[in-house]
Amino acid sequence: KRLLKYLTLMLEIRIIEEEIAELIRIGKVKAPCHLCIGQEAISVGMLANSRKNDLVFGNHRSHGHYIAVGGNIKKLFLEILGHPQGCSKGMGGSMHLVDIKSGFIGSAPIVSGTIPLALGAALNSSLKNKKKITYVFFGDGACEEGVVHECFNLAKLYKLPIVFVIENNLFSSHLDLNFRQPSNKMSRFGDANLIKNFTVDGNDVVKISNIINTQSKFLKSGQGPIIIECITYRWLGHVGPNQDIDVGLLRNKKSLNNWKKRDPINRLYLSMLNKKLISTNQFNLLEKKIKDKVKKISKSSLKMKFYGTPYHEKFVY
C-alpha cells in the first residue's frame, strides 16, 4: 500500500510537470518554470508520510514538494497561468507557491531564501513545544551561500526539529559542481557543524522514506537537526522545457541518458513488478487515470476566464 502511494505520487508529479512543459512550449504559460522531472523521489520520499501539522518550505523548483505534501493541483495550474484563483492569487507564478492548509508554507526563487525562514519556524516549534518537524528543500548551489552555514550553526546550537534536504543534482544553473567545490559531497557541512547527516541515492524513494521515518523520533525529541543529501539529476534544463544538453562542460546527452536509466519511477515500478506487487496492466491503468485527470485539470484551467481582482488591477498584462 505504501509503495503504491509512492508510485502514484511520483507519476502524478511527472505527468503534471510534462503537462506544464507542454503549456510552455505552446506559449500558454509565460512565467519561468523550473521543472523537477527526474527528481520526483525526493519530494515523495520525504513528504508522503509527513504529518499535517509539519511545515514545508520549498525553493525555485518546488512543484514536486507542493504536490507531494498535498497541494491543490488545480490551484497550481491556475497560479502558473497567472489566474487570481491560483494558490498565490496569481501573483507569484511557478516559483512562489503556497498551500498553508497542506503545510506547504511557501517557496521562493532567491537561492537559500527560504532556509532562514524555515529555521525561524523550527525555532518557534521548539520554543512552544509543538512537536512539529520543519522541512526545507534546497539545491547544491544554495550551500555556497553564507546564510545556509549560519542556519546550520544555529539549528545545531538550539537542537531544532528541522530537516535540511539538499537536492544535489550536480549543477547550479549550468555549472557543474566539480568546478565550484573541492568536494561533491554537500553533507560534509553537517560534519563541520556536528549535525547528524546522511547521503542517499536521491532516485530511490524507499531509501529516502526509510531515513526520514527512522529519524522522526530523533527530531521530535529535541535532538535535531539533521541533513539529508539526496544525489539526483534533473532531466530538463535549469529553467523551461528544454534538456539543455548543449550548456555546461559536463551536461551532455550521454550523461543524461545514463541518469535516465536510474529513473526513480521506473525503478520502483520494476521492483514492484518483480515482487508481484503490481502488474503491467495495473501500472498502465494507473498512468492513464492520472494522465486523464491532469489533462482535464489543465484544460479546465485554460478555459477559466480572467476578470481581474483588486490585486491585479494595479498590473498590466
Backbone hydrogen bonds, N-H to C=O, Kabsch-Sander energy under -0.5 kcal/mol:
donor,donor_aa,acceptor,acceptor_aa,energy
5,K,1,K,-1.8
6,Y,2,R,-2.0
7,L,3,L,-2.7
8,T,4,L,-2.5
9,L,5,K,-2.3
10,M,6,Y,-2.5
11,L,7,L,-2.2
12,E,8,T,-2.3
13,I,9,L,-2.4
14,R,10,M,-2.5
15,I,11,L,-2.7
16,I,12,E,-2.4
17,E,13,I,-2.5
18,E,14,R,-2.2
19,E,15,I,-2.0
20,I,16,I,-2.4
21,A,17,E,-2.4
22,E,18,E,-1.8
23,L,19,E,-2.2
24,I,20,I,-1.9
25,R,21,A,-2.2
26,I,22,E,-2.1
27,G,24,I,-1.2
28,K,23,L,-2.0
29,V,23,L,-1.6
30,K,28,K,-0.5
31,A,80,I,-0.5
35,L,33,C,-0.7
39,Q,36,C,-2.6
42,I,39,Q,-1.2
43,S,39,Q,-0.8
44,V,40,E,-2.0
45,G,41,A,-2.8
46,M,42,I,-2.2
47,L,43,S,-2.1
48,A,44,V,-2.4
50,S,47,L,-1.7
54,D,51,R,-1.7
55,L,133,I,-2.2
56,V,103,G,-2.5
57,F,135,Y,-2.6
58,G,106,G,-2.6
62,S,60,H,-0.5
66,Y,62,S,-2.4
67,I,63,H,-2.2
68,A,64,G,-2.7
69,V,65,H,-1.8
70,G,67,I,-1.3
71,G,66,Y,-2.9
76,L,72,N,-1.4
77,F,73,I,-2.2
78,L,74,K,-2.4
79,E,75,K,-2.0
80,I,76,L,-2.3
81,L,77,F,-1.6
82,G,79,E,-1.4
83,H,78,L,-3.1
86,G,83,H,-2.3
87,C,75,K,-1.5
89,K,86,G,-2.1
91,M,88,S,-1.8
95,M,92,G,-0.6
96,H,93,G,-1.2
99,D,104,F,-2.8
102,S,99,D,-1.0
103,G,99,D,-0.8
103,G,100,I,-1.0
104,F,99,D,-2.0
105,I,56,V,-2.1
105,I,103,G,-1.1
106,G,56,V,-1.0
107,S,97,L,-1.1
113,G,110,I,-2.7
115,I,112,S,-1.0
118,A,114,T,-2.5
119,L,115,I,-2.1
120,G,116,P,-2.0
121,A,117,L,-1.9
122,A,118,A,-2.4
123,L,119,L,-2.3
124,N,120,G,-2.2
125,S,121,A,-2.2
126,S,122,A,-2.2
127,L,123,L,-2.8
128,K,124,N,-2.2
129,N,126,S,-0.8
130,K,125,S,-2.4
134,T,161,P,-2.4
135,Y,55,L,-3.1
136,V,163,V,-2.4
137,F,57,F,-2.1
138,F,165,V,-2.3
140,D,167,E,-0.7
142,A,139,G,-0.6
143,C,139,G,-0.7
143,C,140,D,-0.7
144,E,141,G,-1.6
145,E,142,A,-2.1
148,V,145,E,-1.0
149,H,145,E,-0.8
149,H,146,G,-0.5
150,E,146,G,-1.7
151,C,147,V,-2.1
152,F,148,V,-2.4
153,N,149,H,-2.0
154,L,150,E,-2.4
155,A,151,C,-2.8
156,K,152,F,-2.0
157,L,153,N,-2.4
158,Y,154,L,-2.1
159,K,156,K,-0.7
160,L,155,A,-2.3
162,I,160,L,-2.1
163,V,134,T,-3.1
164,F,162,I,-0.6
164,F,226,I,-2.6
165,V,136,V,-2.9
165,V,163,V,-0.8
166,I,164,F,-0.7
166,I,228,I,-2.2
167,E,138,F,-3.0
167,E,165,V,-0.8
168,N,166,I,-1.4
168,N,230,C,-1.6
169,N,167,E,-1.3
172,S,175,L,-2.2
173,S,171,F,-0.7
174,H,172,S,-0.9
175,L,172,S,-2.1
176,D,174,H,-0.6
177,L,170,L,-2.6
179,F,176,D,-1.5
180,R,177,L,-1.8
181,Q,177,L,-2.0
186,M,184,N,-0.8
188,R,185,K,-0.9
189,F,186,M,-1.7
190,G,187,S,-1.6
191,D,187,S,-0.9
192,A,188,R,-1.6
193,N,189,F,-1.0
194,L,191,D,-1.2
195,I,190,G,-3.1
196,K,225,P,-0.6
198,F,227,I,-2.2
200,V,229,E,-3.0
202,G,200,V,-0.7
202,G,231,I,-1.8
204,D,201,D,-1.7
205,V,203,N,-0.6
208,I,204,D,-1.9
209,S,205,V,-2.3
210,N,206,V,-2.7
211,I,207,K,-1.9
212,I,208,I,-2.1
213,N,209,S,-2.3
214,T,210,N,-2.0
215,Q,211,I,-1.4
216,S,212,I,-0.9
219,L,215,Q,-2.1
220,K,216,S,-2.4
221,S,217,K,-1.3
222,G,219,L,-1.2
223,Q,218,F,-1.5
224,G,159,K,-0.5
224,G,219,L,-0.5
226,I,162,I,-1.9
227,I,196,K,-2.1
228,I,164,F,-2.6
229,E,198,F,-3.3
229,E,227,I,-0.5
230,C,166,I,-3.1
230,C,228,I,-0.6
231,I,200,V,-2.4
231,I,229,E,-0.6
232,T,168,N,-2.7
232,T,230,C,-0.5
235,W,37,I,-2.6
236,L,37,I,-0.5
237,G,242,N,-3.6
240,G,33,C,-3.2
247,V,244,D,-0.9
252,N,250,L,-0.9
256,L,252,N,-2.2
257,N,253,K,-2.5
258,N,254,K,-2.1
259,W,255,S,-2.0
260,K,256,L,-2.0
261,K,257,N,-1.0
262,R,259,W,-1.6
263,D,260,K,-1.5
267,R,263,D,-2.4
268,L,264,P,-1.5
269,Y,265,I,-2.6
270,L,266,N,-2.8
271,S,267,R,-1.8
272,M,268,L,-2.5
273,L,269,Y,-2.6
274,N,270,L,-2.4
275,K,271,S,-1.6
276,K,273,L,-1.2
277,L,272,M,-3.3
278,I,272,M,-0.8
283,F,279,S,-2.3
284,N,280,T,-2.5
285,L,281,N,-2.3
286,L,282,Q,-2.3
287,E,283,F,-2.7
288,K,284,N,-2.3
289,K,285,L,-2.5
290,I,286,L,-2.2
291,K,287,E,-2.5
292,D,288,K,-2.7
293,K,289,K,-2.0
294,V,290,I,-2.8
295,K,291,K,-2.6
296,K,292,D,-2.1
297,I,293,K,-2.2
298,S,294,V,-2.8
299,K,295,K,-2.7
300,S,296,K,-2.3
301,S,297,I,-2.1
302,L,298,S,-2.0
303,K,299,K,-1.4
304,M,300,S,-0.8
304,M,301,S,-0.6
307,Y,305,K,-0.6
312,H,309,T,-0.9
313,E,309,T,-1.6
315,F,312,H,-1.7
